[in-house]
C-alpha cells in the first residue's frame, strides 16, 4: 500500500541485499510490500510516542533490546507531539519515559547529529538522572534508579569501529575498575546506506 503523497519508489531491481534507494522512499519488504524507514523522525515518532498499549509495547521492546534486559514502559512523555502523517517533520525525535520500576529513559533518533553530540548526550543524561526525587528522611542516594539516555545515530559515525552499539558507563581504564554508576549512555548506529 502506497501513500499517494509520497514520491514513488526508485529502488532498482537487483540481486543485492540492500539496493540503492532514495532515503525518503519506503523500503521494499518482500512480496511487493513496502514499509516506511523507521530512522526518520515522523515514522519513528508515529510508532513509539502514541499513548497506546501498542506504542508502549514497541518502546518497551526497543529499550529492552538496547539495555540487555527486559523492561516495561509504564508512561511515555513525548517532548514533541506525536505525528499522524509522514509529512509532519521534526528535527529530532525525543521521548522520555519511565519503566514500571521507575527507571527514567530518554530515547532519541539523531538522523543528522552535530559534532558535539557526545557532550550533549552526557549533559542530558545528567539532567535526567538529577530529576529523580530523593528528598525526605526515608530516602537515600541508593533510591536513585538506573537512568538511560539512548541516542540512535544515523549518517554520522562518532566512533572508529563498526560496532552496532556502544554502551558507556563510568570506568577507570588505567585500573580496569567500574564505578558501578547508575547512568548509561547507549548509542546504536544505523548507517544511512544500510537497514
Secondary structure, DSSP 8 states (H G I E B T S, - for coil): ---TTS--------S-TT----TTS-EE-STT-EE--TTSHHHHHHHHSSSSHHHHHHHHHHHHHHHTS---EEEEEESS---SSTT---S-EEEEEEETT--EEEEEEETT--TTHHHHHHHHHHHHHHTS---STT--GGG---EEEEEEEES---SSS--S--EE--EETTTTEE---SEEEE--EE-TT--
